[in-house]
């Protein structure tokens, strides 16, 4: 009998395990960091089949997921009971934990979806069900919008910034509120308040896209903002990218000259009834304290014109003007993909300087992007002027010539009611210094606080080593990224530009993907890259495309080699970092179109030597160059090289996506383009038509030379570097690759020499000159402390920061295996050098945190690494002998090891390891 019960209970357990899946969880395995489309619990989802991602946590080594089970339901209760599921994946045998595509019932507008996952591992553990995560669908379809676009109904002078309109409406709600959503967008920028409280912490909404093709709207959960009874909503509009200054030469009204608002507030009562408050003809409008607002020029604010409590129901708007309704497009409305811009951090100034020119200047100690919060007490009508600069000049005076036409000023007029605080609304500045004029009374450090803003990206990487200058370089790179990731990847954040320059974006993209999780940010921007492409595949210089062609005969300001290639390089780099095949698939036509453009330009001989190109922008050059030291690379050398590279990337994408015919086509095309390259630009003895570092770097990085000419080309590159006394001379196009090429072709020592070089041109020269961000030019400030020409001298341009990629991948040694992207299989290959005694880096990959570091103690190398669960790694220990590595044996996560020439290669499962050996 006992035996029978035993058998029965075993059978029951088996039944539960297999059929009901009710196996009890093991303490050694859990899941964490559940995300939907790269976000934690997003609302306003636009993907009909969102992708789900989780991490495995285990304190065991060598852990791989063997199966997963996901379920999704419309409520937490349904999920818990396992009934009425929208999707039950069942137990799927798979090690996939990244980009798992929702495969349940079709999703509807507004639908909330709760989900959870449980996983099994290769050690017989199971995690049990995870905590709940959710996503909520957006409106999805244009006809879900019953609101009408509204605009202020007064004359405006569109030749310069106009007072910001304030739009409002009071309304009554009758009943207890269960939930409420605000869906909102605008022409121009908007900030909404309900009952006196700002809605959400997002800034610069609705963000910047190619507005006429794609306009984002935001979804806010405003349940807590509303009350049974009287309520009010008020919205401020600003010129922003829509109609403010954009690009140089006083260009305005890029997308239109009128501001407009579209808003739908949807309330669900506890009794199940619903109600909508929408923009329509019943709204009222007026102007108020914002006299002028402009992204480049800043804001003029007169607090005396404030309308206290204007977003509260008690406000009397009987003398406000009626709005005008407008039948504007709603078909272009989309849910946002990328993260919103937010206030990320506050910075206290470090000192107040009185300059030789008798200016009062706050120093924040860090070149940053955002604005300051002003705290002031004084008489009504007193006006304070703040101006923003990145640097002081040689004499120590405030310097703003490099801002070009951007006024970068804030002007605040006091209302005189005690302590007043002010922050601007629709502008941002790139600055370290703030000049204050007209301040009533004594200034203290307390009067200004720096507010850092940027796209709210998750920090996903760090690098550190024993050289403090290199650490400062890493800090400058990360600050450069923070300052230039403001809804679109910009070239710079301060002068009259701040545009989505495509060349800068592609050059920095691999570094960017280490430092911050940029997957959603780039996915959003790449959608505009594709939409702004010409019918002939041409890619604009800037995206969103908002500048006029340089040559009035051209249709588009575009087609520059190394810039337009963002269309192929960025999707590919993002695919590598996140394993995002869907992105590659979506961008695939755009990638092909760009290659088709080049093919057409090149014609039958496949030699592309036409058109305008920026070339190896800002390479090392000298004035009145009679000696020929300026490192000029022939632009048509570069066109040919990037033609090959983009073709190669499309070829690789075709392979990943299983497009066989394309694969054959682009393989063939690549051959032809390479042959043409060699014919046009390589002598039989292997010299290149341009004898610059960039030329050699690009030819080697893109595998353009026949095998037998590669090593000598690398040696020539080294000779060239020696000729410049171990200095770098590359511009935007060569810089991202130079150290990779040197390391790959047996000259890591030279790469380190370039990294450690402290005199101009080099990465550390600006650091020695006190830089806290990456400069646009190698010599933005010259050794004698004078400046480069003001018309092109930004101190916050990330392109040269592309060296960050080499710090992570080579110095610390965290690299991607192209065959298993998204760090599913990780290559760890640290390469000590440069007199460093230690280096370490971490990166938060889609599967979890990777760490790699080394310490060198008298030739004894200690390598420590962490490989997240559900991934594996190949560790390559440089200059090692199998027998010299302490306690190296298989088992406990170590699968295999072998001697590979001078190195030892070790195959590892997840876990933390350390290896020690005499490097020799
Ligand atoms: C921008 C760039 C850009 C370049 C084109 C500049 O004005 O700041 O970084 O790539 O123009 O060469």
Boltz pocket constraint, residues with backbone or C-beta under 6 A from the ligand:
constraints:
  - pocket:
      binder: B
      contacts: [[A, 491], [A, 492], [A, 497], [A, 501], [A, 502], [A, 503], [A, 504], [A, 614], [A, 617], [A, 797]]
      max_distance: 6.0
